[in-house]
Amino acid sequence: MHAYNGSCYRNVVLGEICINHTDCHGIEPGPSRLECILGECKCQSEYVEHYGFCSSDGFRTSNIVELTLLCIVVVCWFIFSETVVVAWIALALAIFYMFWIMIIGNYFFDNNNYMWRPERND
């Protein structure tokens, strides 16, 4: 068995084995949001794991609130709409909006670049 020389565990990402805090590096740009807890890289206490990355809890909560309100509006519009065509258009727009917020919105609003992130070479 080889002794740990400080290079084996460098640039460890979320969920991988680490020795100390300096081993953990997130693949999102900016300062690391990871720390070594019991030999595993995990999100720091002020962040939550979200789609495999450390995200601010407020952004995820705002997503849930927005999507809940959107669902209520769409369901009411779908039920009380006088024409079926308008109701189906509303439903299609709501589904598109949910896709935008959950997938593409993470890139623009949370500033973590989940979808299109540069590779780290450090």
N, CA, C and O atoms as CSV, one atom per row, in Angstrom:
chain,resi,resn,atom,element,x,y,z
A,1,MET,N,N,0.840,-1.182,0.000
A,1,MET,CA,C,0.000,0.000,0.000
A,1,MET,C,C,0.882,1.241,0.000
A,1,MET,O,O,1.856,1.327,0.747
A,2,HIS,N,N,0.528,2.194,-0.844
A,2,HIS,CA,C,1.308,3.423,-0.952
A,2,HIS,C,C,0.823,4.447,0.064
A,2,HIS,O,O,-0.364,4.517,0.382
A,3,ALA,N,N,1.753,5.230,0.559
A,3,ALA,CA,C,1.398,6.292,1.501
A,3,ALA,C,C,0.784,7.463,0.741
A,3,ALA,O,O,1.108,7.699,-0.423
A,4,TYR,N,N,-0.081,8.172,1.395
A,4,TYR,CA,C,-0.705,9.351,0.795
A,4,TYR,C,C,0.348,10.442,0.646
A,4,TYR,O,O,0.973,10.835,1.631
A,5,ASN,N,N,0.550,10.931,-0.564
A,5,ASN,CA,C,1.574,11.943,-0.815
A,5,ASN,C,C,0.992,13.318,-1.124
A,5,ASN,O,O,1.731,14.230,-1.494
A,6,GLY,N,N,-0.278,13.476,-0.983
A,6,GLY,CA,C,-0.896,14.777,-1.208
A,6,GLY,C,C,-1.381,15.000,-2.624
A,6,GLY,O,O,-2.075,15.985,-2.878
A,7,SER,N,N,-1.044,14.129,-3.550
A,7,SER,CA,C,-1.462,14.353,-4.933
A,7,SER,C,C,-2.575,13.418,-5.370
A,7,SER,O,O,-3.249,13.696,-6.362
A,8,CYS,N,N,-2.784,12.337,-4.671
A,8,CYS,CA,C,-3.772,11.342,-5.103
A,8,CYS,C,C,-5.201,11.861,-5.001
A,8,CYS,O,O,-6.064,11.466,-5.785
A,9,TYR,N,N,-5.451,12.732,-4.049
A,9,TYR,CA,C,-6.821,13.143,-3.787
A,9,TYR,C,C,-7.119,14.572,-4.223
A,9,TYR,O,O,-8.165,15.113,-3.864
A,10,ARG,N,N,-6.242,15.189,-4.977
A,10,ARG,CA,C,-6.477,16.571,-5.406
A,10,ARG,C,C,-7.628,16.632,-6.413
A,10,ARG,O,O,-7.885,15.678,-7.147
A,11,ASN,N,N,-8.314,17.780,-6.426
A,11,ASN,CA,C,-9.415,18.039,-7.363
A,11,ASN,C,C,-10.542,17.016,-7.251
A,11,ASN,O,O,-11.080,16.558,-8.259
A,12,VAL,N,N,-10.888,16.670,-6.034
A,12,VAL,CA,C,-11.977,15.733,-5.776
A,12,VAL,C,C,-13.298,16.483,-5.894
A,12,VAL,O,O,-13.410,17.619,-5.433
A,13,VAL,N,N,-14.299,15.856,-6.510
A,13,VAL,CA,C,-15.603,16.495,-6.705
A,13,VAL,C,C,-16.625,15.925,-5.730
A,13,VAL,O,O,-16.315,15.032,-4.941
A,14,LEU,N,N,-17.830,16.441,-5.793
A,14,LEU,CA,C,-18.909,16.081,-4.882
A,14,LEU,C,C,-19.119,14.573,-4.820
A,14,LEU,O,O,-19.282,13.915,-5.848
A,15,GLY,N,N,-19.114,14.029,-3.597
A,15,GLY,CA,C,-19.395,12.617,-3.378
A,15,GLY,C,C,-18.190,11.700,-3.429
A,15,GLY,O,O,-18.324,10.502,-3.179
A,16,GLU,N,N,-17.013,12.230,-3.747
A,16,GLU,CA,C,-15.822,11.388,-3.830
A,16,GLU,C,C,-15.019,11.450,-2.535
A,16,GLU,O,O,-15.265,12.307,-1.687
A,17,ILE,N,N,-14.060,10.538,-2.387
A,17,ILE,CA,C,-13.250,10.415,-1.177
A,17,ILE,C,C,-12.228,11.547,-1.110
A,17,ILE,O,O,-11.627,11.920,-2.118
A,18,CYS,N,N,-12.041,12.088,0.098
A,18,CYS,CA,C,-11.076,13.168,0.302
A,18,CYS,C,C,-10.346,12.953,1.622
A,18,CYS,O,O,-10.758,12.139,2.448
A,19,ILE,N,N,-9.255,13.696,1.808
A,19,ILE,CA,C,-8.505,13.660,3.058
A,19,ILE,C,C,-8.744,14.938,3.860
A,19,ILE,O,O,-8.997,14.877,5.063
A,20,ASN,N,N,-8.667,16.090,3.202
A,20,ASN,CA,C,-8.913,17.364,3.885
A,20,ASN,C,C,-9.659,18.321,2.954
A,20,ASN,O,O,-9.912,18.007,1.791
A,21,HIS,N,N,-10.005,19.493,3.490
A,21,HIS,CA,C,-10.841,20.441,2.742
A,21,HIS,C,C,-10.196,20.927,1.449
A,21,HIS,O,O,-10.896,21.234,0.484
A,22,THR,N,N,-8.871,20.999,1.425
A,22,THR,CA,C,-8.209,21.517,0.224
A,22,THR,C,C,-8.271,20.532,-0.935
A,22,THR,O,O,-7.988,20.911,-2.071
A,23,ASP,N,N,-8.632,19.280,-0.678
A,23,ASP,CA,C,-8.765,18.295,-1.756
A,23,ASP,C,C,-10.022,18.526,-2.584
A,23,ASP,O,O,-10.047,18.209,-3.774
A,24,CYS,N,N,-11.057,19.070,-1.972
A,24,CYS,CA,C,-12.368,19.190,-2.616
A,24,CYS,C,C,-12.446,20.433,-3.491
A,24,CYS,O,O,-12.178,21.543,-3.032
A,25,HIS,N,N,-12.811,20.242,-4.740
A,25,HIS,CA,C,-12.998,21.346,-5.685
A,25,HIS,C,C,-14.258,21.080,-6.482
A,25,HIS,O,O,-14.393,20.025,-7.102
A,26,GLY,N,N,-15.185,22.035,-6.471
A,26,GLY,CA,C,-16.370,21.905,-7.303
A,26,GLY,C,C,-16.016,22.155,-8.754
A,26,GLY,O,O,-15.052,22.861,-9.049
A,27,ILE,N,N,-16.787,21.582,-9.657
A,27,ILE,CA,C,-16.509,21.802,-11.073
A,27,ILE,C,C,-17.194,23.057,-11.594
A,27,ILE,O,O,-16.971,23.449,-12.739
A,28,GLU,N,N,-18.033,23.697,-10.765
A,28,GLU,CA,C,-18.595,24.974,-11.168
A,28,GLU,C,C,-17.560,26.072,-10.920
A,28,GLU,O,O,-16.744,25.945,-10.007
A,29,PRO,N,N,-17.578,27.150,-11.716
A,29,PRO,CA,C,-16.593,28.216,-11.533
A,29,PRO,C,C,-16.806,28.953,-10.221
A,29,PRO,O,O,-17.889,28.898,-9.638
A,30,GLY,N,N,-15.780,29.637,-9.764
A,30,GLY,CA,C,-15.865,30.398,-8.529
A,30,GLY,C,C,-15.297,29.622,-7.362
A,30,GLY,O,O,-14.756,28.529,-7.534
A,31,PRO,N,N,-15.423,30.192,-6.168
A,31,PRO,CA,C,-14.884,29.517,-4.987
A,31,PRO,C,C,-15.592,28.191,-4.737
A,31,PRO,O,O,-16.772,28.026,-5.049
A,32,SER,N,N,-14.850,27.259,-4.174
A,32,SER,CA,C,-15.413,25.932,-3.930
A,32,SER,C,C,-16.525,25.994,-2.895
A,32,SER,O,O,-16.416,26.706,-1.896
A,33,ARG,N,N,-17.591,25.250,-3.137
A,33,ARG,CA,C,-18.698,25.148,-2.190
A,33,ARG,C,C,-18.656,23.803,-1.479
A,33,ARG,O,O,-19.632,23.398,-0.847
A,34,LEU,N,N,-17.530,23.114,-1.581
A,34,LEU,CA,C,-17.400,21.784,-1.003
A,34,LEU,C,C,-16.500,21.808,0.219
A,34,LEU,O,O,-15.641,22.678,0.362
A,35,GLU,N,N,-16.713,20.831,1.103
A,35,GLU,CA,C,-15.813,20.605,2.220
A,35,GLU,C,C,-15.726,19.108,2.469
A,35,GLU,O,O,-16.633,18.354,2.116
A,36,CYS,N,N,-14.629,18.688,3.079
A,36,CYS,CA,C,-14.403,17.270,3.355
A,36,CYS,C,C,-15.039,16.923,4.698
A,36,CYS,O,O,-14.597,17.400,5.743
A,37,ILE,N,N,-16.073,16.095,4.663
A,37,ILE,CA,C,-16.776,15.683,5.879
A,37,ILE,C,C,-16.712,14.164,5.969
A,37,ILE,O,O,-17.248,13.461,5.113
A,38,LEU,N,N,-16.055,13.664,7.008
A,38,LEU,CA,C,-15.908,12.224,7.236
A,38,LEU,C,C,-15.354,11.506,6.007
A,38,LEU,O,O,-15.817,10.426,5.640
A,39,GLY,N,N,-14.355,12.126,5.379
A,39,GLY,CA,C,-13.685,11.498,4.249
A,39,GLY,C,C,-14.430,11.560,2.929
A,39,GLY,O,O,-14.074,10.852,1.987
A,40,GLU,N,N,-15.462,12.397,2.843
A,40,GLU,CA,C,-16.224,12.534,1.598
A,40,GLU,C,C,-16.483,14.010,1.318
A,40,GLU,O,O,-16.824,14.771,2.224
A,41,CYS,N,N,-16.316,14.412,0.053
A,41,CYS,CA,C,-16.593,15.801,-0.325
A,41,CYS,C,C,-18.104,16.026,-0.351
A,41,CYS,O,O,-18.834,15.352,-1.077
A,42,LYS,N,N,-18.559,16.991,0.460
A,42,LYS,CA,C,-19.981,17.312,0.538
A,42,LYS,C,C,-20.154,18.817,0.446
A,42,LYS,O,O,-19.195,19.574,0.593
A,43,CYS,N,N,-21.389,19.243,0.201
A,43,CYS,CA,C,-21.689,20.671,0.119
A,43,CYS,C,C,-21.493,21.324,1.484
A,43,CYS,O,O,-21.787,20.724,2.518
A,44,GLN,N,N,-20.993,22.558,1.477
A,44,GLN,CA,C,-20.882,23.308,2.717
A,44,GLN,C,C,-22.276,23.539,3.286
A,44,GLN,O,O,-23.270,23.424,2.570
A,45,SER,N,N,-22.346,23.865,4.575
A,45,SER,CA,C,-23.631,23.917,5.281
A,45,SER,C,C,-24.627,24.904,4.673
A,45,SER,O,O,-25.835,24.677,4.751
A,46,GLU,N,N,-24.148,25.996,4.071
A,46,GLU,CA,C,-25.090,26.977,3.516
A,46,GLU,C,C,-25.603,26.615,2.133
A,46,GLU,O,O,-26.401,27.358,1.560
A,47,TYR,N,N,-25.164,25.491,1.585
A,47,TYR,CA,C,-25.605,25.048,0.264
A,47,TYR,C,C,-26.275,23.680,0.364
A,47,TYR,O,O,-26.070,22.945,1.330
A,48,VAL,N,N,-27.078,23.350,-0.647
A,48,VAL,CA,C,-27.715,22.039,-0.714
A,48,VAL,C,C,-27.338,21.382,-2.032
A,48,VAL,O,O,-27.076,22.062,-3.024
A,49,GLU,N,N,-27.313,20.051,-2.033
A,49,GLU,CA,C,-27.031,19.340,-3.275
A,49,GLU,C,C,-28.258,19.420,-4.171
A,49,GLU,O,O,-29.367,19.098,-3.747
A,50,HIS,N,N,-28.057,19.843,-5.393
A,50,HIS,CA,C,-29.160,20.062,-6.331
A,50,HIS,C,C,-28.677,19.657,-7.708
A,50,HIS,O,O,-27.809,20.323,-8.273
A,51,TYR,N,N,-29.215,18.582,-8.260
A,51,TYR,CA,C,-28.784,18.043,-9.554
A,51,TYR,C,C,-27.292,17.712,-9.572
A,51,TYR,O,O,-26.635,17.882,-10.599
A,52,GLY,N,N,-26.763,17.249,-8.467
A,52,GLY,CA,C,-25.359,16.847,-8.411
A,52,GLY,C,C,-24.384,17.984,-8.187
A,52,GLY,O,O,-23.175,17.783,-8.299
A,53,PHE,N,N,-24.876,19.180,-7.872
A,53,PHE,CA,C,-24.028,20.333,-7.615
A,53,PHE,C,C,-24.484,21.001,-6.330
A,53,PHE,O,O,-25.594,20.758,-5.858
A,54,CYS,N,N,-23.631,21.839,-5.767
A,54,CYS,CA,C,-23.987,22.595,-4.571
A,54,CYS,C,C,-24.661,23.893,-4.997
A,54,CYS,O,O,-24.066,24.708,-5.702
A,55,SER,N,N,-25.894,24.079,-4.567
A,55,SER,CA,C,-26.688,25.232,-4.976
A,55,SER,C,C,-27.194,25.954,-3.740
A,55,SER,O,O,-27.352,25.352,-2.678
A,56,SER,N,N,-27.446,27.245,-3.883
A,56,SER,CA,C,-28.027,27.986,-2.770
A,56,SER,C,C,-29.448,27.496,-2.545
A,56,SER,O,O,-30.186,27.252,-3.500
A,57,ASP,N,N,-29.828,27.352,-1.291
A,57,ASP,CA,C,-31.142,26.807,-0.958
A,57,ASP,C,C,-32.256,27.736,-1.400
A,57,ASP,O,O,-33.340,27.270,-1.750
A,58,GLY,N,N,-32.016,29.044,-1.392
A,58,GLY,CA,C,-33.046,30.002,-1.773
A,58,GLY,C,C,-33.486,29.855,-3.208
A,58,GLY,O,O,-34.665,30.028,-3.518
A,59,PHE,N,N,-32.546,29.535,-4.100
A,59,PHE,CA,C,-32.910,29.392,-5.513
A,59,PHE,C,C,-33.824,28.200,-5.708
A,59,PHE,O,O,-34.805,28.290,-6.446
A,60,ARG,N,N,-33.523,27.084,-5.060
A,60,ARG,CA,C,-34.360,25.902,-5.208
A,60,ARG,C,C,-35.746,26.151,-4.625
A,60,ARG,O,O,-36.746,25.715,-5.195
A,61,THR,N,N,-35.810,26.845,-3.499
A,61,THR,CA,C,-37.103,27.157,-2.890
A,61,THR,C,C,-37.924,28.057,-3.803
A,61,THR,O,O,-39.130,27.856,-3.944
A,62,SER,N,N,-37.284,29.053,-4.429
A,62,SER,CA,C,-38.033,29.935,-5.323
A,62,SER,C,C,-38.559,29.169,-6.528
A,62,SER,O,O,-39.639,29.480,-7.030
A,63,ASN,N,N,-37.814,28.171,-7.003
A,63,ASN,CA,C,-38.313,27.312,-8.079
A,63,ASN,C,C,-39.592,26.614,-7.662
A,63,ASN,O,O,-40.558,26.574,-8.425
A,64,ILE,N,N,-39.605,26.068,-6.467
A,64,ILE,CA,C,-40.764,25.320,-5.980
A,64,ILE,C,C,-41.973,26.244,-5.856
A,64,ILE,O,O,-43.079,25.874,-6.247
A,65,VAL,N,N,-41.768,27.440,-5.315
A,65,VAL,CA,C,-42.869,28.397,-5.168
A,65,VAL,C,C,-43.411,28.798,-6.536
A,65,VAL,O,O,-44.624,28.807,-6.749
A,66,GLU,N,N,-42.510,29.130,-7.464
A,66,GLU,CA,C,-42.952,29.522,-8.807
A,66,GLU,C,C,-43.720,28.407,-9.497
A,66,GLU,O,O,-44.769,28.648,-10.094
A,67,LEU,N,N,-43.206,27.198,-9.418
A,67,LEU,CA,C,-43.867,26.083,-10.095
A,67,LEU,C,C,-45.210,25.755,-9.456
A,67,LEU,O,O,-46.150,25.378,-10.155
A,68,THR,N,N,-45.312,25.893,-8.145
A,68,THR,CA,C,-46.586,25.644,-7.470
A,68,THR,C,C,-47.632,26.668,-7.911
A,68,THR,O,O,-48.759,26.305,-8.249
A,69,LEU,N,N,-47.256,27.946,-7.905
A,69,LEU,CA,C,-48.192,28.982,-8.358
A,69,LEU,C,C,-48.578,28.785,-9.819
A,69,LEU,O,O,-49.739,28.951,-10.191
A,70,LEU,N,N,-47.605,28.433,-10.633
A,70,LEU,CA,C,-47.884,28.192,-12.047
A,70,LEU,C,C,-48.875,27.044,-12.222
A,70,LEU,O,O,-49.803,27.141,-13.025
A,71,CYS,N,N,-48.684,25.967,-11.479
A,71,CYS,CA,C,-49.594,24.816,-11.580
A,71,CYS,C,C,-51.014,25.199,-11.173
A,71,CYS,O,O,-51.978,24.773,-11.809
A,72,ILE,N,N,-51.147,26.000,-10.118
A,72,ILE,CA,C,-52.476,26.430,-9.675
A,72,ILE,C,C,-53.160,27.253,-10.763
A,72,ILE,O,O,-54.330,27.028,-11.072
A,73,VAL,N,N,-52.432,28.206,-11.344
A,73,VAL,CA,C,-53.002,29.048,-12.402
A,73,VAL,C,C,-53.401,28.216,-13.610
A,73,VAL,O,O,-54.488,28.394,-14.159
A,74,VAL,N,N,-52.526,27.310,-14.024
A,74,VAL,CA,C,-52.809,26.501,-15.215
A,74,VAL,C,C,-53.994,25.577,-14.984
A,74,VAL,O,O,-54.841,25.430,-15.865
A,75,VAL,N,N,-54.067,24.957,-13.822
A,75,VAL,CA,C,-55.193,24.060,-13.536
A,75,VAL,C,C,-56.504,24.849,-13.534
A,75,VAL,O,O,-57.499,24.397,-14.102
A,76,CYS,N,N,-56.512,26.026,-12.899
A,76,CYS,CA,C,-57.733,26.847,-12.898
A,76,CYS,C,C,-58.107,27.274,-14.315
A,76,CYS,O,O,-59.276,27.228,-14.701
A,77,TRP,N,N,-57.106,27.687,-15.080
A,77,TRP,CA,C,-57.361,28.099,-16.457
A,77,TRP,C,C,-57.867,26.921,-17.283
A,77,TRP,O,O,-58.763,27.075,-18.113
A,78,PHE,N,N,-57.299,25.764,-17.054
A,78,PHE,CA,C,-57.705,24.563,-17.784
A,78,PHE,C,C,-59.147,24.179,-17.447
A,78,PHE,O,O,-59.904,23.767,-18.327
A,79,ILE,N,N,-59.523,24.315,-16.185
A,79,ILE,CA,C,-60.869,23.926,-15.746
A,79,ILE,C,C,-61.918,24.942,-16.205
A,79,ILE,O,O,-62.984,24.566,-16.692
A,80,PHE,N,N,-61.606,26.231,-16.046
A,80,PHE,CA,C,-62.612,27.265,-16.272
A,80,PHE,C,C,-62.553,27.904,-17.656
A,80,PHE,O,O,-63.321,28.824,-17.938
A,81,SER,N,N,-61.677,27.447,-18.504
A,81,SER,CA,C,-61.578,28.024,-19.844
A,81,SER,C,C,-62.812,27.652,-20.661
A,81,SER,O,O,-63.326,26.537,-20.573
A,82,GLU,N,N,-63.270,28.610,-21.453
A,82,GLU,CA,C,-64.461,28.370,-22.264
A,82,GLU,C,C,-64.146,27.567,-23.510
A,82,GLU,O,O,-65.018,26.877,-24.039
A,83,THR,N,N,-62.924,27.647,-23.981
A,83,THR,CA,C,-62.560,26.886,-25.175
A,83,THR,C,C,-61.435,25.910,-24.848
A,83,THR,O,O,-60.524,26.224,-24.082
A,84,VAL,N,N,-61.515,24.750,-25.428
A,84,VAL,CA,C,-60.518,23.707,-25.194
A,84,VAL,C,C,-59.163,24.107,-25.768
A,84,VAL,O,O,-58.125,23.773,-25.197
A,85,VAL,N,N,-59.166,24.815,-26.887
A,85,VAL,CA,C,-57.910,25.211,-27.534
A,85,VAL,C,C,-57.093,26.121,-26.618
A,85,VAL,O,O,-55.885,25.934,-26.473
A,86,VAL,N,N,-57.744,27.099,-26.004
A,86,VAL,CA,C,-57.047,28.012,-25.095
A,86,VAL,C,C,-56.476,27.247,-23.907
A,86,VAL,O,O,-55.361,27.523,-23.467
A,87,ALA,N,N,-57.228,26.297,-23.393
A,87,ALA,CA,C,-56.763,25.503,-22.258
A,87,ALA,C,C,-55.533,24.679,-22.627
A,87,ALA,O,O,-54.583,24.611,-21.847
A,88,TRP,N,N,-55.535,24.060,-23.787
A,88,TRP,CA,C,-54.378,23.256,-24.212
A,88,TRP,C,C,-53.162,24.132,-24.484
A,88,TRP,O,O,-52.034,23.726,-24.206
A,89,ILE,N,N,-53.376,25.321,-25.021
A,89,ILE,CA,C,-52.258,26.252,-25.226
A,89,ILE,C,C,-51.663,26.662,-23.876
A,89,ILE,O,O,-50.443,26.723,-23.728
A,90,ALA,N,N,-52.513,26.938,-22.907
A,90,ALA,CA,C,-52.029,27.297,-21.570
A,90,ALA,C,C,-51.225,26.160,-20.957
A,90,ALA,O,O,-50.188,26.393,-20.335
A,91,LEU,N,N,-51.695,24.945,-21.128
A,91,LEU,CA,C,-50.983,23.787,-20.593
A,91,LEU,C,C,-49.625,23.619,-21.270
A,91,LEU,O,O,-48.631,23.334,-20.602
A,92,ALA,N,N,-49.576,23.793,-22.582
A,92,ALA,CA,C,-48.307,23.675,-23.317
A,92,ALA,C,C,-47.322,24.756,-22.886
A,92,ALA,O,O,-46.137,24.475,-22.711
A,93,LEU,N,N,-47.792,25.978,-22.713
A,93,LEU,CA,C,-46.918,27.059,-22.254
A,93,LEU,C,C,-46.404,26.804,-20.839
A,93,LEU,O,O,-45.249,27.103,-20.534
A,94,ALA,N,N,-47.249,26.259,-19.987
A,94,ALA,CA,C,-46.825,25.950,-18.618
A,94,ALA,C,C,-45.740,24.881,-18.603
A,94,ALA,O,O,-44.773,24.985,-17.848
A,95,ILE,N,N,-45.897,23.864,-19.427
A,95,ILE,CA,C,-44.883,22.805,-19.502
A,95,ILE,C,C,-43.564,23.377,-20.018
A,95,ILE,O,O,-42.500,23.038,-19.501
A,96,PHE,N,N,-43.623,24.239,-21.030
A,96,PHE,CA,C,-42.412,24.874,-21.548
A,96,PHE,C,C,-41.752,25.729,-20.471
A,96,PHE,O,O,-40.530,25.704,-20.321
A,97,TYR,N,N,-42.551,26.482,-19.723
A,97,TYR,CA,C,-42.007,27.338,-18.670
A,97,TYR,C,C,-41.335,26.507,-17.586
A,97,TYR,O,O,-40.267,26.875,-17.098
A,98,MET,N,N,-41.949,25.388,-17.203
A,98,MET,CA,C,-41.341,24.502,-16.206
A,98,MET,C,C,-39.996,23.982,-16.694
A,98,MET,O,O,-39.027,23.933,-15.936
A,99,PHE,N,N,-39.943,23.595,-17.958
A,99,PHE,CA,C,-38.681,23.133,-18.535
A,99,PHE,C,C,-37.642,24.251,-18.474
A,99,PHE,O,O,-36.492,24.012,-18.107
A,100,TRP,N,N,-38.041,25.461,-18.831
A,100,TRP,CA,C,-37.125,26.592,-18.845
A,100,TRP,C,C,-36.556,26.859,-17.455
A,100,TRP,O,O,-35.347,27.033,-17.305
A,101,ILE,N,N,-37.409,26.893,-16.448
A,101,ILE,CA,C,-36.959,27.187,-15.087
A,101,ILE,C,C,-36.085,26.063,-14.536
A,101,ILE,O,O,-35.032,26.332,-13.957
A,102,MET,N,N,-36.497,24.828,-14.704
A,102,MET,CA,C,-35.783,23.713,-14.080
A,102,MET,C,C,-34.460,23.395,-14.768
A,102,MET,O,O,-33.505,23.008,-14.094
A,103,ILE,N,N,-34.376,23.542,-16.062
A,103,ILE,CA,C,-33.166,23.147,-16.785
A,103,ILE,C,C,-32.334,24.364,-17.184
A,103,ILE,O,O,-31.201,24.521,-16.729
A,104,ILE,N,N,-32.883,25.207,-18.016
A,104,ILE,CA,C,-32.116,26.326,-18.554
A,104,ILE,C,C,-32.007,27.459,-17.533
A,104,ILE,O,O,-31.004,28.173,-17.510
A,105,GLY,N,N,-33.014,27.628,-16.700
A,105,GLY,CA,C,-32.992,28.691,-15.701
A,105,GLY,C,C,-31.852,28.573,-14.720
A,105,GLY,O,O,-31.359,29.591,-14.234
A,106,ASN,N,N,-31.415,27.361,-14.410
A,106,ASN,CA,C,-30.287,27.177,-13.503
A,106,ASN,C,C,-29.040,27.863,-14.034
A,106,ASN,O,O,-28.253,28.405,-13.257
A,107,TYR,N,N,-28.853,27.848,-15.328
A,107,TYR,CA,C,-27.665,28.458,-15.921
A,107,TYR,C,C,-27.676,29.975,-15.754
A,107,TYR,O,O,-26.652,30.575,-15.429
A,108,PHE,N,N,-28.830,30.590,-15.976
A,108,PHE,CA,C,-28.888,32.043,-15.956
A,108,PHE,C,C,-29.042,32.622,-14.559
A,108,PHE,O,O,-28.445,33.655,-14.255
A,109,PHE,N,N,-29.828,31.981,-13.702
A,109,PHE,CA,C,-30.211,32.614,-12.455
A,109,PHE,C,C,-29.383,32.187,-11.251
A,109,PHE,O,O,-29.242,32.975,-10.316
A,110,ASP,N,N,-28.834,30.985,-11.230
A,110,ASP,CA,C,-28.065,30.558,-10.064
A,110,ASP,C,C,-26.580,30.811,-10.250
A,110,ASP,O,O,-25.812,30.708,-9.294
A,111,ASN,N,N,-26.165,31.139,-11.463
A,111,ASN,CA,C,-24.791,31.504,-11.773
A,111,ASN,C,C,-23.799,30.381,-11.483
A,111,ASN,O,O,-22.626,30.646,-11.220
A,112,ASN,N,N,-24.254,29.144,-11.530
A,112,ASN,CA,C,-23.357,28.005,-11.343
A,112,ASN,C,C,-23.007,27.338,-12.657
A,112,ASN,O,O,-22.139,26.467,-12.699
A,113,ASN,N,N,-23.671,27.735,-13.730
A,113,ASN,CA,C,-23.410,27.171,-15.054
A,113,ASN,C,C,-23.516,25.649,-15.048
A,113,ASN,O,O,-22.590,24.958,-15.473
A,114,TYR,N,N,-24.633,25.132,-14.573
A,114,TYR,CA,C,-24.818,23.684,-14.498
A,114,TYR,C,C,-24.718,23.012,-15.858
A,114,TYR,O,O,-24.063,21.980,-16.007
A,115,MET,N,N,-25.374,23.609,-16.849
A,115,MET,CA,C,-25.458,22.941,-18.140
A,115,MET,C,C,-24.200,23.133,-18.977
A,115,MET,O,O,-23.719,22.192,-19.609
A,116,TRP,N,N,-23.675,24.338,-18.980
A,116,TRP,CA,C,-22.519,24.643,-19.824
A,116,TRP,C,C,-21.407,25.171,-18.946
A,116,TRP,O,O,-21.251,26.385,-18.815
A,117,ARG,N,N,-20.646,24.306,-18.352
A,117,ARG,CA,C,-19.593,24.738,-17.443
A,117,ARG,C,C,-18.226,24.443,-18.058
A,117,ARG,O,O,-18.046,23.408,-18.699
A,118,PRO,N,N,-17.275,25.333,-17.868
A,118,PRO,CA,C,-15.931,25.068,-18.390
A,118,PRO,C,C,-15.250,23.968,-17.590
A,118,PRO,O,O,-15.504,23.818,-16.395
A,119,GLU,N,N,-14.409,23.218,-18.224
A,119,GLU,CA,C,-13.655,22.179,-17.528
A,119,GLU,C,C,-12.548,22.823,-16.711
A,119,GLU,O,O,-11.907,23.774,-17.160
A,120,ARG,N,N,-12.328,22.306,-15.520
A,120,ARG,CA,C,-11.247,22.819,-14.674
A,120,ARG,C,C,-9.968,22.064,-14.991
A,120,ARG,O,O,-9.984,20.842,-15.134
A,121,ASN,N,N,-8.876,22.776,-15.099
A,121,ASN,CA,C,-7.588,22.158,-15.382
A,121,ASN,C,C,-6.571,22.417,-14.284
A,121,ASN,O,O,-5.365,22.355,-14.525
A,122,ASP,N,N,-7.052,22.710,-13.071
A,122,ASP,CA,C,-6.088,23.010,-12.014
A,122,ASP,C,C,-5.768,21.813,-11.164
A,122,ASP,O,O,-4.970,21.913,-10.232
